[in-house]
Amino acid sequence: MSKTRKNAEAWKQAKKRCRLNTADIQMAKELGMNPKSLIKNIPTRDQKWKAPVKVWIRDLYEKKFGQVLTVSPTPSKRPKKKKKPQTETVDKETLDFDDWEDLPF
């Protein structure tokens, strides 16, 4: 395997294990981190004081650059479902009809 392919696989594994999105990966790369350091810093159950990797990256990036990168939502490939029109219920009191008892239903 080539070096770039191994690196891409390592970033893919870090993205999955650390539950990161593309913006988080981009911020980590801009901070000079490598995937091994991200995986190494995943907090264990005993380390409740340690922030999740996602939060840790965002805090470091914001401290260094003053802002956080965001991901723009991509449109889904599924077609949107059409909403059914709602039927309106009619209140007896709002209608001006006197003989409600004489109706056949």
WOFEN-V836115 format. One line per field, one symbol per residue. burial: I if it has 16 or more other ideal C-beta (glycine too) atoms within 10 Angstrom, else O. Layout:
burial=???
//
This chain:
burial=OOOOOOOOOOIOOIIOOIOIOOIIIOIIOOOOIOIOOIOOIOOOOOOOOOOOIIOIIIOOIOOOOOOOIOOOOOOOOOOOOOOOOOOOOOOOOOOOOOOOOOOOO
//
